[in-house]
Amino acid sequence: MNNLVARFIGNESGATAIEYGLIAGLISVVIIAALTSIGTKLNTKFTSISAGLN
């Protein structure tokens, strides 16, 4: 029984997958935030260009 508990505690194979999932989630949040900021700035720029053409 002690051997089973020791193997369970020492097993880290699932931890790596969880870490990769957390890293992927963090990267996607940063990308979404950056694209939202760029999209807002582009919308403002195109609106001013459109107003200038009218």
Biopython code that builds the backbone (N, CA, C, O; Angstrom):
import numpy as np
from Bio.PDB.StructureBuilder import StructureBuilder

atoms = [
    (1, "MET", "N", (0.826, -1.192, 0.000)),
    (1, "MET", "CA", (0.000, 0.000, 0.000)),
    (1, "MET", "C", (0.873, 1.259, 0.000)),
    (1, "MET", "O", (0.582, 2.223, -0.709)),
    (2, "ASN", "N", (1.936, 1.244, 0.794)),
    (2, "ASN", "CA", (2.832, 2.396, 0.828)),
    (2, "ASN", "C", (3.495, 2.623, -0.524)),
    (2, "ASN", "O", (3.728, 3.761, -0.933)),
    (3, "ASN", "N", (3.797, 1.515, -1.216)),
    (3, "ASN", "CA", (4.408, 1.619, -2.534)),
    (3, "ASN", "C", (3.454, 2.294, -3.515)),
    (3, "ASN", "O", (3.884, 3.104, -4.336)),
    (4, "LEU", "N", (2.184, 1.974, -3.442)),
    (4, "LEU", "CA", (1.177, 2.565, -4.321)),
    (4, "LEU", "C", (1.055, 4.070, -4.076)),
    (4, "LEU", "O", (0.986, 4.847, -5.029)),
    (5, "VAL", "N", (1.030, 4.480, -2.827)),
    (5, "VAL", "CA", (0.935, 5.900, -2.480)),
    (5, "VAL", "C", (2.188, 6.642, -2.937)),
    (5, "VAL", "O", (2.096, 7.757, -3.451)),
    (6, "ALA", "N", (3.351, 6.032, -2.754)),
    (6, "ALA", "CA", (4.610, 6.665, -3.170)),
    (6, "ALA", "C", (4.650, 6.838, -4.687)),
    (6, "ALA", "O", (5.098, 7.874, -5.180)),
    (7, "ARG", "N", (4.186, 5.835, -5.428)),
    (7, "ARG", "CA", (4.143, 5.962, -6.900)),
    (7, "ARG", "C", (3.158, 7.028, -7.327)),
    (7, "ARG", "O", (3.424, 7.773, -8.270)),
    (8, "PHE", "N", (2.016, 7.114, -6.644)),
    (8, "PHE", "CA", (1.011, 8.120, -6.984)),
    (8, "PHE", "C", (1.540, 9.527, -6.746)),
    (8, "PHE", "O", (1.326, 10.413, -7.574)),
    (9, "ILE", "N", (2.217, 9.743, -5.649)),
    (9, "ILE", "CA", (2.768, 11.064, -5.329)),
    (9, "ILE", "C", (3.906, 11.415, -6.279)),
    (9, "ILE", "O", (4.058, 12.578, -6.654)),
    (10, "GLY", "N", (4.698, 10.438, -6.669)),
    (10, "GLY", "CA", (5.833, 10.686, -7.550)),
    (10, "GLY", "C", (5.469, 10.840, -9.017)),
    (10, "GLY", "O", (6.299, 11.290, -9.808)),
    (11, "ASN", "N", (4.269, 10.485, -9.396)),
    (11, "ASN", "CA", (3.852, 10.560, -10.795)),
    (11, "ASN", "C", (3.547, 12.006, -11.173)),
    (11, "ASN", "O", (2.645, 12.626, -10.608)),
    (12, "GLU", "N", (4.305, 12.541, -12.132)),
    (12, "GLU", "CA", (4.113, 13.924, -12.563)),
    (12, "GLU", "C", (3.707, 14.036, -14.029)),
    (12, "GLU", "O", (3.797, 15.123, -14.601)),
    (13, "SER", "N", (3.272, 12.966, -14.642)),
    (13, "SER", "CA", (2.953, 13.003, -16.066)),
    (13, "SER", "C", (1.741, 13.885, -16.359)),
    (13, "SER", "O", (1.703, 14.546, -17.397)),
    (14, "GLY", "N", (0.769, 13.908, -15.481)),
    (14, "GLY", "CA", (-0.395, 14.762, -15.702)),
    (14, "GLY", "C", (-0.116, 16.224, -15.434)),
    (14, "GLY", "O", (-0.780, 17.091, -16.001)),
    (15, "ALA", "N", (0.846, 16.513, -14.589)),
    (15, "ALA", "CA", (1.181, 17.894, -14.256)),
    (15, "ALA", "C", (1.731, 18.629, -15.470)),
    (15, "ALA", "O", (1.462, 19.816, -15.649)),
    (16, "THR", "N", (2.496, 17.940, -16.300)),
    (16, "THR", "CA", (3.057, 18.573, -17.490)),
    (16, "THR", "C", (1.950, 18.995, -18.444)),
    (16, "THR", "O", (1.997, 20.094, -18.998)),
    (17, "ALA", "N", (0.964, 18.144, -18.640)),
    (17, "ALA", "CA", (-0.141, 18.478, -19.535)),
    (17, "ALA", "C", (-0.922, 19.677, -19.007)),
    (17, "ALA", "O", (-1.331, 20.544, -19.779)),
    (18, "ILE", "N", (-1.124, 19.727, -17.718)),
    (18, "ILE", "CA", (-1.837, 20.854, -17.126)),
    (18, "ILE", "C", (-1.030, 22.136, -17.289)),
    (18, "ILE", "O", (-1.595, 23.189, -17.587)),
    (19, "GLU", "N", (0.281, 22.060, -17.097)),
    (19, "GLU", "CA", (1.127, 23.244, -17.270)),
    (19, "GLU", "C", (1.067, 23.749, -18.701)),
    (19, "GLU", "O", (0.955, 24.953, -18.932)),
    (20, "TYR", "N", (1.142, 22.837, -19.667)),
    (20, "TYR", "CA", (1.037, 23.256, -21.068)),
    (20, "TYR", "C", (-0.321, 23.889, -21.355)),
    (20, "TYR", "O", (-0.404, 24.858, -22.109)),
    (21, "GLY", "N", (-1.360, 23.361, -20.774)),
    (21, "GLY", "CA", (-2.694, 23.945, -20.953)),
    (21, "GLY", "C", (-2.783, 25.335, -20.367)),
    (21, "GLY", "O", (-3.378, 26.227, -20.972)),
    (22, "LEU", "N", (-2.194, 25.535, -19.190)),
    (22, "LEU", "CA", (-2.200, 26.870, -18.577)),
    (22, "LEU", "C", (-1.394, 27.866, -19.399)),
    (22, "LEU", "O", (-1.806, 29.015, -19.557)),
    (23, "ILE", "N", (-0.248, 27.437, -19.925)),
    (23, "ILE", "CA", (0.568, 28.318, -20.764)),
    (23, "ILE", "C", (-0.193, 28.691, -22.034)),
    (23, "ILE", "O", (-0.188, 29.855, -22.436)),
    (24, "ALA", "N", (-0.846, 27.720, -22.668)),
    (24, "ALA", "CA", (-1.618, 27.995, -23.880)),
    (24, "ALA", "C", (-2.762, 28.962, -23.584)),
    (24, "ALA", "O", (-3.043, 29.851, -24.388)),
    (25, "GLY", "N", (-3.420, 28.797, -22.445)),
    (25, "GLY", "CA", (-4.497, 29.707, -22.065)),
    (25, "GLY", "C", (-3.991, 31.117, -21.833)),
    (25, "GLY", "O", (-4.637, 32.081, -22.243)),
    (26, "LEU", "N", (-2.851, 31.250, -21.185)),
    (26, "LEU", "CA", (-2.276, 32.572, -20.936)),
    (26, "LEU", "C", (-1.867, 33.243, -22.238)),
    (26, "LEU", "O", (-2.100, 34.438, -22.418)),
    (27, "ILE", "N", (-1.266, 32.493, -23.140)),
    (27, "ILE", "CA", (-0.875, 33.054, -24.431)),
    (27, "ILE", "C", (-2.097, 33.506, -25.208)),
    (27, "ILE", "O", (-2.062, 34.561, -25.841)),
    (28, "SER", "N", (-3.178, 32.735, -25.178)),
    (28, "SER", "CA", (-4.381, 33.127, -25.912)),
    (28, "SER", "C", (-5.017, 34.377, -25.316)),
    (28, "SER", "O", (-5.551, 35.203, -26.056)),
    (29, "VAL", "N", (-4.972, 34.533, -24.000)),
    (29, "VAL", "CA", (-5.516, 35.743, -23.380)),
    (29, "VAL", "C", (-4.701, 36.962, -23.793)),
    (29, "VAL", "O", (-5.268, 38.020, -24.065)),
    (30, "VAL", "N", (-3.387, 36.828, -23.842)),
    (30, "VAL", "CA", (-2.532, 37.947, -24.264)),
    (30, "VAL", "C", (-2.790, 38.298, -25.722)),
    (30, "VAL", "O", (-2.852, 39.477, -26.070)),
    (31, "ILE", "N", (-2.940, 37.295, -26.577)),
    (31, "ILE", "CA", (-3.214, 37.556, -27.995)),
    (31, "ILE", "C", (-4.551, 38.244, -28.166)),
    (31, "ILE", "O", (-4.658, 39.185, -28.953)),
    (32, "ILE", "N", (-5.568, 37.805, -27.455)),
    (32, "ILE", "CA", (-6.894, 38.424, -27.560)),
    (32, "ILE", "C", (-6.846, 39.878, -27.094)),
    (32, "ILE", "O", (-7.453, 40.748, -27.718)),
    (33, "ALA", "N", (-6.134, 40.145, -26.007)),
    (33, "ALA", "CA", (-6.023, 41.516, -25.511)),
    (33, "ALA", "C", (-5.295, 42.397, -26.517)),
    (33, "ALA", "O", (-5.699, 43.537, -26.750)),
    (34, "ALA", "N", (-4.228, 41.881, -27.114)),
    (34, "ALA", "CA", (-3.477, 42.668, -28.098)),
    (34, "ALA", "C", (-4.321, 42.942, -29.336)),
    (34, "ALA", "O", (-4.335, 44.064, -29.843)),
    (35, "LEU", "N", (-5.018, 41.934, -29.822)),
    (35, "LEU", "CA", (-5.839, 42.126, -31.020)),
    (35, "LEU", "C", (-7.015, 43.068, -30.762)),
    (35, "LEU", "O", (-7.411, 43.820, -31.652)),
    (36, "THR", "N", (-7.563, 43.034, -29.575)),
    (36, "THR", "CA", (-8.647, 43.958, -29.232)),
    (36, "THR", "C", (-8.143, 45.392, -29.239)),
    (36, "THR", "O", (-8.818, 46.287, -29.746)),
    (37, "SER", "N", (-6.965, 45.613, -28.682)),
    (37, "SER", "CA", (-6.383, 46.953, -28.666)),
    (37, "SER", "C", (-6.072, 47.432, -30.075)),
    (37, "SER", "O", (-6.370, 48.574, -30.423)),
    (38, "ILE", "N", (-5.478, 46.571, -30.882)),
    (38, "ILE", "CA", (-5.155, 46.938, -32.264)),
    (38, "ILE", "C", (-6.431, 47.183, -33.052)),
    (38, "ILE", "O", (-6.491, 48.115, -33.854)),
    (39, "GLY", "N", (-7.452, 46.363, -32.838)),
    (39, "GLY", "CA", (-8.717, 46.532, -33.552)),
    (39, "GLY", "C", (-9.385, 47.860, -33.233)),
    (39, "GLY", "O", (-9.943, 48.505, -34.120)),
    (40, "THR", "N", (-9.330, 48.271, -31.976)),
    (40, "THR", "CA", (-9.913, 49.554, -31.581)),
    (40, "THR", "C", (-9.177, 50.709, -32.246)),
    (40, "THR", "O", (-9.800, 51.652, -32.733)),
    (41, "LYS", "N", (-7.845, 50.632, -32.264)),
    (41, "LYS", "CA", (-7.051, 51.688, -32.901)),
    (41, "LYS", "C", (-7.288, 51.740, -34.400)),
    (41, "LYS", "O", (-7.368, 52.823, -34.980)),
    (42, "LEU", "N", (-7.402, 50.568, -35.037)),
    (42, "LEU", "CA", (-7.673, 50.535, -36.476)),
    (42, "LEU", "C", (-9.057, 51.091, -36.790)),
    (42, "LEU", "O", (-9.232, 51.795, -37.785)),
    (43, "ASN", "N", (-10.031, 50.783, -35.958)),
    (43, "ASN", "CA", (-11.378, 51.302, -36.170)),
    (43, "ASN", "C", (-11.384, 52.828, -36.095)),
    (43, "ASN", "O", (-12.028, 53.490, -36.909)),
    (44, "THR", "N", (-10.670, 53.378, -35.125)),
    (44, "THR", "CA", (-10.579, 54.829, -35.000)),
    (44, "THR", "C", (-9.909, 55.441, -36.221)),
    (44, "THR", "O", (-10.362, 56.465, -36.733)),
    (45, "LYS", "N", (-8.832, 54.818, -36.687)),
    (45, "LYS", "CA", (-8.100, 55.334, -37.857)),
    (45, "LYS", "C", (-8.970, 55.291, -39.108)),
    (45, "LYS", "O", (-9.023, 56.266, -39.857)),
    (46, "PHE", "N", (-9.653, 54.172, -39.342)),
    (46, "PHE", "CA", (-10.505, 54.070, -40.533)),
    (46, "PHE", "C", (-11.693, 55.012, -40.466)),
    (46, "PHE", "O", (-12.143, 55.517, -41.495)),
    (47, "THR", "N", (-12.208, 55.256, -39.267)),
    (47, "THR", "CA", (-13.305, 56.215, -39.121)),
    (47, "THR", "C", (-12.844, 57.615, -39.471)),
    (47, "THR", "O", (-13.576, 58.356, -40.128)),
    (48, "SER", "N", (-11.649, 57.995, -39.048)),
    (48, "SER", "CA", (-11.144, 59.330, -39.378)),
    (48, "SER", "C", (-10.839, 59.441, -40.870)),
    (48, "SER", "O", (-11.054, 60.502, -41.457)),
    (49, "ILE", "N", (-10.346, 58.378, -41.496)),
    (49, "ILE", "CA", (-10.104, 58.392, -42.939)),
    (49, "ILE", "C", (-11.421, 58.522, -43.689)),
    (49, "ILE", "O", (-11.523, 59.287, -44.648)),
    (50, "SER", "N", (-12.432, 57.774, -43.250)),
    (50, "SER", "CA", (-13.754, 57.842, -43.884)),
    (50, "SER", "C", (-14.361, 59.231, -43.768)),
    (50, "SER", "O", (-14.945, 59.744, -44.723)),
    (51, "ALA", "N", (-14.224, 59.832, -42.604)),
    (51, "ALA", "CA", (-14.753, 61.180, -42.416)),
    (51, "ALA", "C", (-14.002, 62.183, -43.286)),
    (51, "ALA", "O", (-14.599, 63.134, -43.791)),
    (52, "GLY", "N", (-12.702, 61.978, -43.464)),
    (52, "GLY", "CA", (-11.919, 62.878, -44.322)),
    (52, "GLY", "C", (-12.290, 62.754, -45.778)),
    (52, "GLY", "O", (-12.232, 63.739, -46.514)),
    (53, "LEU", "N", (-12.671, 61.564, -46.216)),
    (53, "LEU", "CA", (-13.047, 61.352, -47.615)),
    (53, "LEU", "C", (-14.439, 61.902, -47.926)),
    (53, "LEU", "O", (-14.736, 62.238, -49.072)),
    (54, "ASN", "N", (-15.275, 61.990, -46.921)),
    (54, "ASN", "CA", (-16.622, 62.502, -47.144)),
    (54, "ASN", "C", (-16.555, 63.988, -47.205)),
    (54, "ASN", "O", (-17.580, 64.645, -47.388)),
]
sb = StructureBuilder()
sb.init_structure("model")
sb.init_model(0)
sb.init_chain("A")
sb.init_seg("    ")
for serial, (resi, resn, name, xyz) in enumerate(atoms, 1):
    if name == "N":
        sb.init_residue(resn, " ", resi, " ")
    sb.init_atom(name, np.array(xyz, "f"), 0.0, 1.0, " ", f" {name:<3s}", serial, name[0])
structure = sb.get_structure()
